Amino acid sequence: MLRTPALIAGALLALAAAVEPLSAQAVVGALASEAMHGLRWRHIGPFRAGRTKSAVGVVQQPNVFYIGPTNGGVWKSNDYGRTWQPIFDAMSSGSIGAIEVAPSNPDIIYVGSGEGLQRPDLSTGNGLYRSNDAGRTWQHLGLRDGQQIPRIAIDPANPDRIFVAVLGHPYGPNTERGIYRSVDGGRTVERVLYKDENTGGADVLLSPNDPNTVYAVLWEARQGPWENAAWSGKNSGLFKSTDGGATWTQLAGGLPTTADGLGRIGIGISPSDPKRLYITATAGAKSGIYRSDDAGTTWVRTTDDSRFYGRGDDFASITVDPRDPNTLYTMNIVAWKSTDGGYTWKSLRGAPGGDDYQRLWINPTNPQVMLLAADQGAVITVNGGETWGSWYNQGTAQFYHVTADYNWPYMLCGGQQESGSACVSSRGNDGSITYRDWRPVGASEYSYVAPDPLDPNIYYGGTVTRFDRRTGQVQNVSPNAGRGRGTAGSGPDYFRGIRTMPILFSPINKRKLYYGTNVVWETVNGGKDWKRLSDDLSRSTWAVPPSVGIYATTPAAKPTRRGVVYTIAPSPVDSNTIWAGTDDGLIHVTRNGGRTWTDVTPPQLGPWWKVSIMDASHFDANTAYAAVNTFRLDDLRPHLYRTRDGGKTWTEIVNGMADDAPTNVIREDPVRRGLLYAGTETHVWVSMNDGDTWQPLTLNMPPISIRDLIVKDDDVAVGTHGRGFWILDNVTSMRQWNGASARSAATLFKPATATRVRYSMYTDTPIPPDEPRAENPPDGAMIDYYLPADAQVVMIDIVDTRGRVIRTYRSDDPTPAPADAGNVPWYWFRPAAAPSRKAGLQRFVWDLHYARPTTECSLPISATPFNTKCEPEGPWVMPGVYTARLTVDGAVVTQTFRVRMDPRVTTPLVALRQQHDLSVALYDAMRDGAPLAVAARQRGDAALAAEIERAAASHSSVIEALQDADGVPTDSAVRAANERLTVWRALLQRAAGGR
């Protein structure tokens, strides 16, 4: 349901090129999001996996596995985990808590959305899903308000009979929780085990020998509005039904109770001896792993060592070997194995260190095959754990923020949950983005990364560290250095911090670095010393939010000063203006560089309305934007605010956004005033009228948590919490959109400056095609145009300043057949597509080359990147100004644009000109050779015709020698070119004399 039912086709509202943005009523043209055919998001990695809670294999197909990253959708492998492919991207939720394959039919898969955990960093889902064709298509079923489904159990003989554990809202009470049963494949569900609105279903399993015997775990728990706030209650416990869920009995017989502090329980059943049960229990002094040999009647604790059961709110998973009831595995920071019924343990995987393991699946017909899911992805063993596959082949990284450095190509940087930091290049030198193109930069797993604008090798991050890419060294330069981690109690009261704290450079003073704890800090010398710019900006006291519910009177909910500065937004137009927002719901601004601060909090904001990210306007020091997240208050609504008077008044700007879209970020486009971008828990959104109305900018992006968003040059980049970094290349057409675009027969937008960049074609062994890689940006000039209706013929000409038509493309050109590339990487050969004649916003890419001398290769390309029987690509054009000419059914529109060199190339312009002019002269001769030869034969001079053809053909190798790099041409290549041209001029004279 949208907030604005009358929003026209989800339109992008036009914005005049004037300084002032248009109002919501000034609708002068619209671009429907479904018509943005030419724009698409590009995933760049890194291929370093993120938290994965659910995992399952297929017994009948031992090479097939499914995993569920907690915010990355469902992924499938059919090659024992060598490669993984997302199969859930068309669905409306990417948060996954449970995956199960029907034992009797491997084509039937159930997915429960929502992580099903209690932790400070989580995402929720929207119910139950089912596939009947092994994941090719999906049906969205019920339980949509359950928010978290951690486990599904399927009857081994009847795939339509299922039990579903629904944990419920993590941040508030709700009634759609407990254990549900369906007998019609999930189309309808019946709640069969329920306590109250605060207690959810955490686990459910069927006895291997009797599908009417059901074990279930209820867990009363609540996350709080502030970081690491959590409560548990009296209703947690282990339950059993022997009549298919009709009646239930709570198991005791030696188990800890809620009086002992019982929290979450994890349960495992022995497939070979169903009377043998194991559980993990978090229960104060009675915590541990327990075992039953009589189907749950009595229990004995086998260990109280916290290494094997600790952090039960996060792990709590036990798997029993399918053939041996005494062999079991427990998931924790390390994956542990016991072969004596739970009394002694050894590491299966993870020590030393620790990777936080979530779930183990064992193939029941071959226990040597295991699938292990962890906070860093999923790995597979086929030899019982002696060796494991890789989790560096899953693009499911969870980032909290995204920034860009100042290199070219730029890198996107951020802290990745569980894995530290990463900076990933937006373009790879080898034609795609691979493992060669990203690296850690010394910051913590939760943090911002702040690249130094004055030194391309220095990156700041965390709380605060300084990383030098040249040496790999990391230095603690925090204002709290030497006093501890920077949490309450480790130093003066202005060092309070949580997992992700803002750190960023001033957009005006490139030496000034800001950092937030519960105060705002500033350094101008790389952290050698710091200046405190503010007092504590958080709430001194507050009323407990209603979402805390029955736990409001507990000591842990007592109001104390807990908040931190969660976002800092220095003005790009006034060095003295800085905005700051806290995670407990306050906004302050200073107009004098930090000497004094004014509370300008919007009156709508209450305690613990987290001010997630603020953005100061690039055009006006009095204008700012705030994204406020109320997810931790059990409120999924979006909240975005705008002020144009320095914070005196604020306007909420969420019209058009979905009601279930908690907002994390808002950013203003630095080029076009009033063009805004926002990120929610599932989508990117865009507004072209300063936030008065919004529409999705989802395009091809799956539903992911958008935690941060930036505008980098002409690109929009996002950091997602489950699918890594994404880039929307070149948004200049959106910056230029106006009412005339909607009314004109055809609109050609002025292309952005195109960079002449080549990728290397090494002669060594290329990266194998099944290694993970991400796509480079389009190579060349991106020519965007808009058609209000389908056209008959669309033609694009590229014209130089002398009026020469360098390239012509037509919509009715035959589409080139793909090259037979063999083992050559796919990115080495991309046939040029014809311009589209379909209505909407279209993008065509000119590759900055002249056309090929001939229309096609004489032989298909085989297993090498070069084939001497193929004519070379046409020469590169020179840097300079060019004209794009768009002809649509006879109507002509033109736009000029610039081509520049790769900024890394230092070759003098005169050398590039020599390279170009010699290449084009030889190229023209090749193009002219065929008609000259035909003319000579028509005159009866077959010998001259043959000489012309041989001479023209000989130019190919010289052009290759001249064009193979952006360097000064070698003397040998220049001599060869001049020799060929001398011969050619003589042949031209002979041809002219023969007429």
Secondary structure, 3 states (H helix, E strand, C coil): CECCCCCHHHCEECCCCCCCCCCCCCCCCEECHHHCCCCCEEEEECCCCCCEEEEEEECCEEEEEEEEECCCCCEEECCCCCCCEECCCCCCCCCEEEEEECCCCCCCEEEEECCCCCCCCCCCCCCEEEECCCCCCCEECCCCCCCCCCEEEECCCCCCCEEEEECCCCCCCCCCCEEEEECCCCCCCEEEECCCCCEEEEEEEEECCEEEEEEEEEEEEEECCCCCCEEECCCCEEEEECCCCCCCEECCCCCCCHHHCCCCEEEEECCCCCCCEEEEECCHHHCEEEEECCCCCCCEEEECCCCCCCCCCCCCCEEECCCCCCCEEEECCCEEEECCCCCCCEEEECCCCCCCEEEEEECCCCCCCEEEEECCEEEEECCCCCCCCCCCCCCCCEECCCEECCCCCCEEEEEECCCEEEEEECCCCCCEECHHHEECCCCCCCCCEEECCCCCCEEEECCCEEEECCCCEEEECCCCCCCCCCCCCCCCCCCCCCCCCCEEECCCCCCCEEEECCCEEEECCCCCCCEECCCCCCCCCCCCCHHHHHHCCCHHHCCCCCCCEEEEEECCCCCCCEEEEECCCCEEEECCCCCCCEECCCCCCCCCCEEEEEEECCCCCCCEEEEEECHHHCCCCCCEEEECCCCCCCEECCCCCECCCCEEEEEECCCCCCCEEEEECCCEEEECCCCCCCEECCCCCCCCCEEEEEEECCEEEEEEECCCEEEECCCHHHHHCCHHHHHCCCEECCCCCEEECCCCCCCCCCCCCCCCCEECCCCCEEEEEEECCCCCCEEEEEECCCCCEEEEEECCCCCCCCCCCCCCCHHHCCCCCCCCCCCEEEEEEECCECCCCCCCCCCCCCCCCCCCCCCCCCCECCCEEEEEEEEECCEEEEEEEEEEECCCCCCCHHHHHHHHHHHHHHHHHHHHHHHHHHHHHHCCCHHHHHHHHHHHHHHHHHHHHHHCCCCCCCHHHHHHHHHHHHHHHHHHHHHHHCC
